[in-house]
Amino acid sequence: MTNITGRVREAFRGDQRVDADALIARLDAVRRFLTAVDGLLPDAELVPAHTLVERAGTRLALSRDHTVVALAGATGSGKSSLFNALAQLELSPVGVRRPTTGVTHACVWGPLEGANRLLDWIGVLPRHRFVRESALDADDETALHGLILLDLPDFDSVQRSHRLEVDRLLGLVDQVVWVVDPQKYADRVIHDSYLREFHRHRDVTVVVLNQADRLTSAELPRVLDDLRRLLDTDGLTGVPLLSTTAIDPAGMVGLRGALERTVAERQAALRRLAGDVDTVVAGLDELVGSARPAAGPDDTAVDGLNRALAGAAGVPAVAEAVEQAYRHRAGAATGWPLVRGWRRLRPDPLRRLHLPGPTDDRADPAESLVAATSVPDPTAAQRSALGLAIRAVADRAATDLPAAWPGAVTSAARSCLGDLPDALDRTIAGTDLGLGRRPLWWRIVGGVQWLVTLAAVVGLGWLVLGYALRALGLPALDNPMVGQVPLPTLLLLGGLLAGLLVAALTRPVVRWAARRARARAEQRLTAKVARVGEEYVLTPVRTVLGSYAQARGALRDAAHR
C-alpha cells in the first residue's frame, strides 16, 4: 500500500480533467471500505472518510453548474476589498478593526434561485447573499455566470467562532483563493495551519499577493519569489501565484481570468472532491498497510485450539467412560449368565455422565442425549490453556497485519467465548459414541455361554434327580458314560469349565475392543469439538481477515484514478 500513498502524494492534476464517473467510483470504493471495517476499527479513525462520503454525495447531488470559490485570508489582507472589486459592488464591509469580516458573504453570478440550495447547504444566510446581475454590463459578466464567490471571516480572528466557521467552510467550497499581503505573507499561521494542509488540493488552490501597489517594481518580484519558495516548502508546487491590487482594475485582470477559467471548466467541484479522496486515502493507508491477508490461522495454531477445546469439553473423561462402558456392557453380554444380573446392578459409566447408557437390540445407532451432560467442568488449567490457544490463533492470523487490526482479530476470536461451554456440552451430548448396537461377536459369545450354562444346569439337574431317586429307594437312572465319566457329571463340570474358559478367552478381547472403542469415540468427539472451534473461533477470525482483504481492495480502488 505504500505505492498508493506515493501516487496520492505526487498527484497534481493541473489541467487534467477529472472524470465524474471515475470520481463516483472512487467514492463508492471509500464507502465499501467503511462497510468492510464497520465495527472493527476505531470510529475516530474513520470520521474523515464518513465525512467525505456524506459531503461528496450531497455536493454532487446539488448544482454542478455552479462553482463555489472562497476568498480566505488574515485580517488586513484585503480579501473583502478584492471581493467587492470582483463584484464591482460594495457587498462586504471593509474595515480596519479586528475582526474585519465576521460573517460570510456570497455573491452569485447568474440567477440566485439556482444557487440557493447550494448556499443553504454551505450555510450562508439569505441576507448575506447577493446577485451580480446588471443590464448595463450583463455581457461583460457572462464569463463568470455560475460563480459563487464567498468572502470568509478572517482565519486569525480573535473570536474562536470565526475561526471555526472558516475551518467548516474550507471543507465545503470547491476552490480556495488564499489572500496574503506584503507584510504578513510569511506568517507561520497561514502556512503551518492552512496552506500546508492543502497540499493535496493544489489543483483547486490559488494564492494571491494582494496590495501589490504597496511594493515598488523592484520589490514585487523579490516578494513573489520568496512567497513561491514558501509555497514550494508547503507542498504547493505549481499552484497559481498572482499579484493583485483592488484599487486598480488592471491589478485584477489575472485573478479574474483565473476565475473565468475555473468557471468555464466546471471542474473545480470534481477536483476538490478528488483531492478530498486523496487526503482520506492517505490517512487510511496506515490502517491497511501492505500486508496480504492470510487465509486464516496456520495448522499448528488450529491443532492447539482443538486440543484445548477437547480438554475443556472433557473429551478425555468421556473417552475413558466409553472404554469402561464398553467393558461393562461386553461383560454383561458375554459373561456367565448366572452373574450377569449382578453386573447389571452396577451403574453404567456413561450413565454417570448423562451419556448413552445400556442398549438393547432395538437401540438407535446414534443413541445420544440432547440434554446437558454431567461431564466435569474444565479445570482452571484447562480454561487457561483454552484462552492461550484462542490467543495463539488470533496472533498467528494477525501476523504482519497493521497495528489497527490485531485487536479486531483477537476480539473476533473471543467474541463467542461465553457461548463455548454450552456449545461444547451440546456437542458432547449429541455425538454418536459408537456404542449404539451390540457387536455380533457379543451375541455369539453370549449364545455359547448360554449353551454351556444350560449344559451345566442339565448335568446338575440330572445328578440331583439321580440322588433323589436313590434316596427314595427308587430305581436309579442309567447314566450314560463318556469314557470313564458319567454324562451328567461331564455336562456339569464341562459346562462350568467351558464357561470359565470362554470368559477367560473373552476378557483380553474385550479389553482390546474397549480400547478401540475409546479411540474411536475420542476421534469422533475431537472432530465434533473441532467443528465447534471452527464455528465459534475460526469463522469469526476468518470473517475479520476477509473484511481486511475487502478494505485493502477498496482502498486500492479508491486510490486509483
MODAPE-V658152 format. One record per residue. RES is the residue in one letter. SS is DSSP state (hx for helix, st for strand, lp for the rest). PSI is psi in whole degrees, 0 to 359 (none if undefined). NEAR is the number of other ideal C-beta (glycine too) atoms within 12 Angstrom. Layout:
BEGIN
res = (RES | RES)
ss = (SS | SS)
psi = (PSI | PSI)
near = (NEAR | NEAR)
END
This chain:
BEGIN
res = (M | T | N | I | T | G | R | V | R | E | A | F | R | G | D | Q | R | V | D | A | D | A | L | I | A | R | L | D | A | V | R | R | F | L | T | A | V | D | G | L | L | P | D | A | E | L | V | P | A | H | T | L | V | E | R | A | G | T | R | L | A | L | S | R | D | H | T | V | V | A | L | A | G | A | T | G | S | G | K | S | S | L | F | N | A | L | A | Q | L | E | L | S | P | V | G | V | R | R | P | T | T | G | V | T | H | A | C | V | W | G | P | L | E | G | A | N | R | L | L | D | W | I | G | V | L | P | R | H | R | F | V | R | E | S | A | L | D | A | D | D | E | T | A | L | H | G | L | I | L | L | D | L | P | D | F | D | S | V | Q | R | S | H | R | L | E | V | D | R | L | L | G | L | V | D | Q | V | V | W | V | V | D | P | Q | K | Y | A | D | R | V | I | H | D | S | Y | L | R | E | F | H | R | H | R | D | V | T | V | V | V | L | N | Q | A | D | R | L | T | S | A | E | L | P | R | V | L | D | D | L | R | R | L | L | D | T | D | G | L | T | G | V | P | L | L | S | T | T | A | I | D | P | A | G | M | V | G | L | R | G | A | L | E | R | T | V | A | E | R | Q | A | A | L | R | R | L | A | G | D | V | D | T | V | V | A | G | L | D | E | L | V | G | S | A | R | P | A | A | G | P | D | D | T | A | V | D | G | L | N | R | A | L | A | G | A | A | G | V | P | A | V | A | E | A | V | E | Q | A | Y | R | H | R | A | G | A | A | T | G | W | P | L | V | R | G | W | R | R | L | R | P | D | P | L | R | R | L | H | L | P | G | P | T | D | D | R | A | D | P | A | E | S | L | V | A | A | T | S | V | P | D | P | T | A | A | Q | R | S | A | L | G | L | A | I | R | A | V | A | D | R | A | A | T | D | L | P | A | A | W | P | G | A | V | T | S | A | A | R | S | C | L | G | D | L | P | D | A | L | D | R | T | I | A | G | T | D | L | G | L | G | R | R | P | L | W | W | R | I | V | G | G | V | Q | W | L | V | T | L | A | A | V | V | G | L | G | W | L | V | L | G | Y | A | L | R | A | L | G | L | P | A | L | D | N | P | M | V | G | Q | V | P | L | P | T | L | L | L | L | G | G | L | L | A | G | L | L | V | A | A | L | T | R | P | V | V | R | W | A | A | R | R | A | R | A | R | A | E | Q | R | L | T | A | K | V | A | R | V | G | E | E | Y | V | L | T | P | V | R | T | V | L | G | S | Y | A | Q | A | R | G | A | L | R | D | A | A | H | R)
ss = (lp | hx | hx | hx | hx | hx | hx | hx | hx | hx | lp | lp | lp | lp | lp | lp | lp | lp | lp | hx | hx | hx | hx | hx | hx | hx | hx | hx | hx | hx | hx | hx | hx | hx | hx | hx | hx | lp | lp | lp | lp | lp | hx | hx | hx | hx | hx | hx | hx | hx | hx | hx | hx | hx | hx | hx | hx | hx | hx | hx | hx | lp | lp | lp | lp | lp | st | st | st | st | st | st | st | lp | lp | lp | lp | lp | hx | hx | hx | hx | hx | hx | hx | hx | hx | lp | lp | lp | lp | lp | lp | lp | lp | lp | lp | lp | lp | lp | lp | lp | lp | lp | st | st | st | st | lp | lp | lp | lp | hx | hx | hx | hx | hx | hx | hx | hx | hx | hx | lp | lp | lp | hx | hx | hx | st | st | st | lp | lp | lp | lp | lp | lp | lp | lp | lp | lp | hx | hx | hx | lp | lp | st | st | st | st | st | lp | lp | lp | lp | lp | lp | lp | lp | hx | hx | hx | hx | hx | hx | hx | hx | hx | hx | hx | lp | lp | lp | lp | st | st | st | st | st | st | st | lp | lp | lp | lp | lp | lp | hx | hx | hx | hx | hx | hx | hx | hx | hx | hx | hx | hx | hx | hx | hx | hx | hx | st | st | st | st | st | st | lp | hx | hx | hx | lp | lp | hx | hx | hx | hx | hx | hx | hx | hx | hx | hx | hx | hx | hx | hx | hx | hx | hx | lp | lp | lp | lp | lp | lp | st | st | st | st | lp | lp | lp | lp | lp | hx | hx | hx | hx | hx | hx | hx | hx | hx | hx | hx | hx | hx | hx | hx | hx | hx | lp | lp | hx | hx | hx | hx | hx | hx | hx | hx | hx | hx | hx | hx | hx | hx | hx | hx | hx | hx | hx | hx | hx | lp | lp | lp | lp | lp | lp | lp | lp | lp | lp | hx | hx | hx | hx | hx | hx | hx | hx | hx | hx | hx | hx | hx | hx | hx | lp | hx | hx | hx | hx | hx | hx | hx | hx | hx | hx | hx | hx | hx | hx | hx | hx | hx | hx | hx | hx | lp | lp | hx | hx | hx | hx | hx | hx | hx | hx | lp | lp | lp | lp | hx | hx | hx | hx | lp | lp | lp | lp | lp | lp | lp | lp | lp | lp | lp | lp | lp | lp | lp | lp | lp | lp | lp | lp | lp | lp | lp | lp | lp | lp | lp | hx | hx | hx | hx | hx | hx | hx | hx | hx | hx | hx | hx | hx | hx | hx | hx | hx | hx | lp | lp | lp | lp | lp | lp | lp | lp | hx | hx | hx | hx | hx | hx | hx | hx | hx | lp | lp | hx | hx | hx | hx | hx | hx | hx | hx | hx | hx | hx | hx | hx | lp | lp | lp | lp | lp | lp | lp | lp | lp | lp | hx | hx | hx | hx | hx | hx | hx | hx | hx | hx | hx | hx | hx | hx | hx | hx | hx | hx | hx | hx | hx | hx | hx | hx | hx | hx | hx | hx | hx | hx | hx | hx | lp | lp | lp | lp | lp | lp | lp | lp | lp | st | st | lp | lp | st | st | hx | hx | hx | hx | hx | hx | hx | hx | hx | hx | hx | hx | hx | hx | hx | hx | hx | hx | hx | hx | hx | hx | hx | hx | hx | hx | hx | hx | hx | hx | hx | hx | hx | hx | hx | hx | hx | hx | hx | hx | hx | hx | hx | hx | hx | hx | hx | hx | hx | hx | hx | hx | hx | hx | hx | hx | hx | hx | hx | hx | hx | hx | hx | hx | hx | hx | hx | hx | hx | hx | hx | hx | hx | lp | lp)
psi = (348 | 329 | 330 | 312 | 321 | 316 | 320 | 318 | 323 | 357 | 133 | 110 | 324 | 243 | 359 | 134 | 147 | 123 | 126 | 319 | 319 | 322 | 317 | 323 | 321 | 318 | 322 | 325 | 320 | 320 | 319 | 323 | 313 | 322 | 320 | 324 | 5 | 125 | 357 | 327 | 156 | 135 | 326 | 329 | 343 | 0 | 312 | 322 | 317 | 318 | 318 | 310 | 318 | 311 | 318 | 317 | 319 | 315 | 319 | 332 | 336 | 188 | 125 | 359 | 358 | 146 | 123 | 116 | 131 | 137 | 117 | 141 | 177 | 170 | 132 | 4 | 344 | 20 | 325 | 325 | 320 | 318 | 312 | 323 | 321 | 321 | 344 | 30 | 155 | 87 | 320 | 131 | 140 | 130 | 184 | 350 | 149 | 135 | 142 | 308 | 119 | 337 | 162 | 131 | 147 | 137 | 127 | 126 | 114 | 181 | 137 | 330 | 320 | 342 | 353 | 317 | 320 | 319 | 327 | 316 | 319 | 325 | 28 | 126 | 144 | 324 | 351 | 19 | 135 | 154 | 131 | 80 | 130 | 135 | 339 | 326 | 28 | 319 | 326 | 333 | 2 | 325 | 341 | 6 | 129 | 354 | 133 | 109 | 127 | 138 | 105 | 158 | 164 | 129 | 344 | 25 | 148 | 345 | 122 | 327 | 327 | 318 | 321 | 323 | 320 | 313 | 321 | 313 | 327 | 338 | 355 | 331 | 162 | 323 | 149 | 130 | 110 | 123 | 121 | 162 | 165 | 336 | 324 | 23 | 338 | 12 | 135 | 332 | 311 | 327 | 313 | 321 | 340 | 295 | 317 | 329 | 346 | 18 | 339 | 3 | 36 | 326 | 353 | 30 | 134 | 137 | 131 | 125 | 100 | 168 | 36 | 341 | 344 | 350 | 150 | 167 | 336 | 327 | 325 | 312 | 323 | 319 | 318 | 319 | 319 | 320 | 322 | 320 | 317 | 320 | 321 | 320 | 327 | 357 | 17 | 38 | 130 | 351 | 147 | 134 | 116 | 156 | 139 | 161 | 126 | 344 | 353 | 117 | 328 | 335 | 0 | 357 | 314 | 315 | 317 | 319 | 320 | 320 | 321 | 319 | 319 | 315 | 318 | 323 | 331 | 38 | 350 | 316 | 318 | 318 | 322 | 314 | 323 | 320 | 323 | 320 | 318 | 316 | 315 | 317 | 317 | 323 | 329 | 346 | 318 | 342 | 340 | 320 | 196 | 1 | 137 | 126 | 143 | 156 | 339 | 186 | 153 | 169 | 324 | 314 | 321 | 318 | 318 | 321 | 316 | 321 | 317 | 320 | 319 | 319 | 316 | 330 | 350 | 26 | 316 | 319 | 319 | 319 | 319 | 321 | 324 | 317 | 314 | 320 | 322 | 314 | 320 | 314 | 322 | 320 | 321 | 332 | 331 | 355 | 177 | 124 | 331 | 340 | 4 | 321 | 322 | 322 | 322 | 341 | 339 | 137 | 144 | 132 | 326 | 330 | 328 | 336 | 9 | 40 | 172 | 130 | 203 | 144 | 169 | 192 | 340 | 7 | 147 | 133 | 333 | 32 | 126 | 167 | 149 | 351 | 177 | 149 | 175 | 28 | 135 | 142 | 150 | 146 | 171 | 323 | 321 | 320 | 319 | 319 | 322 | 317 | 318 | 323 | 319 | 319 | 321 | 320 | 314 | 317 | 317 | 321 | 329 | 8 | 131 | 0 | 154 | 163 | 334 | 345 | 326 | 323 | 320 | 321 | 317 | 317 | 320 | 318 | 328 | 2 | 330 | 19 | 323 | 336 | 351 | 314 | 313 | 320 | 318 | 320 | 318 | 324 | 316 | 316 | 330 | 7 | 133 | 114 | 1 | 13 | 24 | 328 | 152 | 134 | 154 | 323 | 336 | 317 | 318 | 311 | 319 | 321 | 319 | 317 | 320 | 321 | 312 | 327 | 319 | 321 | 317 | 320 | 318 | 315 | 318 | 318 | 321 | 313 | 317 | 319 | 319 | 316 | 323 | 319 | 318 | 324 | 330 | 0 | 16 | 162 | 133 | 156 | 149 | 98 | 122 | 153 | 140 | 96 | 239 | 4 | 130 | 146 | 317 | 318 | 320 | 319 | 316 | 304 | 321 | 319 | 317 | 312 | 320 | 321 | 316 | 319 | 316 | 318 | 319 | 320 | 330 | 329 | 310 | 328 | 320 | 316 | 316 | 315 | 327 | 320 | 321 | 319 | 322 | 313 | 320 | 317 | 319 | 321 | 316 | 317 | 318 | 321 | 319 | 320 | 323 | 325 | 324 | 316 | 322 | 315 | 318 | 343 | 305 | 319 | 313 | 323 | 314 | 329 | 318 | 319 | 323 | 322 | 322 | 316 | 319 | 318 | 319 | 316 | 320 | 320 | 325 | 320 | 323 | 332 | 342 | 131 | none)
near = (29 | 18 | 16 | 34 | 26 | 16 | 23 | 33 | 21 | 20 | 30 | 26 | 30 | 18 | 14 | 18 | 19 | 34 | 18 | 21 | 14 | 22 | 34 | 25 | 22 | 38 | 35 | 23 | 35 | 43 | 30 | 26 | 42 | 34 | 21 | 35 | 34 | 20 | 18 | 37 | 34 | 16 | 15 | 12 | 26 | 28 | 18 | 27 | 41 | 24 | 23 | 38 | 30 | 23 | 31 | 36 | 21 | 21 | 35 | 29 | 15 | 26 | 30 | 24 | 23 | 38 | 42 | 44 | 48 | 48 | 51 | 46 | 45 | 40 | 36 | 30 | 39 | 43 | 45 | 40 | 36 | 49 | 45 | 27 | 35 | 42 | 35 | 25 | 22 | 17 | 31 | 36 | 20 | 24 | 16 | 12 | 14 | 17 | 29 | 33 | 43 | 27 | 29 | 39 | 38 | 40 | 40 | 40 | 39 | 28 | 19 | 24 | 16 | 20 | 36 | 23 | 20 | 35 | 34 | 20 | 25 | 36 | 23 | 36 | 17 | 16 | 12 | 25 | 30 | 32 | 27 | 34 | 25 | 16 | 8 | 10 | 16 | 17 | 12 | 18 | 29 | 18 | 23 | 34 | 27 | 33 | 44 | 50 | 51 | 48 | 45 | 51 | 40 | 38 | 41 | 30 | 28 | 17 | 20 | 14 | 16 | 27 | 26 | 17 | 30 | 40 | 22 | 24 | 35 | 37 | 32 | 37 | 47 | 48 | 44 | 44 | 46 | 51 | 47 | 44 | 34 | 30 | 18 | 28 | 40 | 24 | 25 | 17 | 24 | 34 | 29 | 15 | 21 | 34 | 39 | 23 | 26 | 36 | 30 | 35 | 38 | 38 | 37 | 40 | 43 | 42 | 42 | 45 | 44 | 46 | 31 | 35 | 23 | 22 | 25 | 12 | 12 | 9 | 17 | 25 | 17 | 17 | 29 | 28 | 17 | 21 | 36 | 25 | 18 | 30 | 34 | 21 | 18 | 31 | 23 | 33 | 22 | 23 | 33 | 32 | 37 | 31 | 38 | 47 | 29 | 35 | 19 | 18 | 16 | 16 | 28 | 31 | 18 | 29 | 40 | 33 | 19 | 32 | 42 | 25 | 23 | 39 | 32 | 19 | 28 | 23 | 29 | 40 | 39 | 35 | 37 | 39 | 41 | 44 | 39 | 42 | 45 | 42 | 31 | 40 | 42 | 30 | 30 | 39 | 32 | 22 | 37 | 40 | 26 | 20 | 25 | 17 | 30 | 26 | 17 | 32 | 37 | 20 | 15 | 16 | 31 | 28 | 20 | 28 | 41 | 37 | 26 | 35 | 44 | 38 | 35 | 41 | 44 | 35 | 41 | 26 | 32 | 45 | 39 | 28 | 39 | 42 | 32 | 31 | 37 | 40 | 35 | 31 | 41 | 35 | 33 | 31 | 37 | 37 | 33 | 33 | 29 | 21 | 19 | 25 | 12 | 13 | 23 | 19 | 12 | 22 | 17 | 28 | 31 | 41 | 24 | 22 | 33 | 25 | 41 | 38 | 28 | 29 | 30 | 16 | 16 | 10 | 19 | 15 | 16 | 18 | 26 | 32 | 27 | 17 | 16 | 20 | 34 | 21 | 35 | 22 | 18 | 26 | 15 | 12 | 13 | 28 | 22 | 16 | 23 | 36 | 27 | 23 | 35 | 39 | 28 | 30 | 44 | 37 | 27 | 31 | 40 | 36 | 22 | 19 | 36 | 30 | 18 | 29 | 38 | 29 | 20 | 35 | 43 | 28 | 25 | 34 | 41 | 26 | 25 | 25 | 28 | 10 | 18 | 33 | 26 | 19 | 27 | 43 | 35 | 26 | 39 | 46 | 30 | 26 | 42 | 29 | 43 | 35 | 45 | 28 | 22 | 27 | 26 | 13 | 20 | 29 | 18 | 18 | 34 | 30 | 19 | 27 | 34 | 25 | 21 | 31 | 31 | 23 | 27 | 30 | 23 | 22 | 31 | 24 | 19 | 27 | 25 | 18 | 19 | 25 | 17 | 15 | 17 | 15 | 11 | 11 | 8 | 12 | 9 | 18 | 19 | 12 | 22 | 16 | 12 | 15 | 9 | 8 | 16 | 22 | 24 | 30 | 27 | 27 | 29 | 29 | 23 | 27 | 33 | 24 | 21 | 27 | 33 | 22 | 19 | 30 | 31 | 17 | 17 | 30 | 20 | 14 | 24 | 32 | 18 | 18 | 30 | 32 | 21 | 23 | 35 | 32 | 22 | 23 | 38 | 33 | 23 | 29 | 42 | 32 | 22 | 32 | 40 | 30 | 24 | 37 | 40 | 25 | 24 | 34 | 47 | 36 | 23 | 34 | 46 | 27 | 27 | 41 | 37 | 25 | 32 | 40 | 27 | 26 | 43 | 34 | 23 | 34 | 42 | 30 | 26 | 44 | 36 | 24 | 28)
END
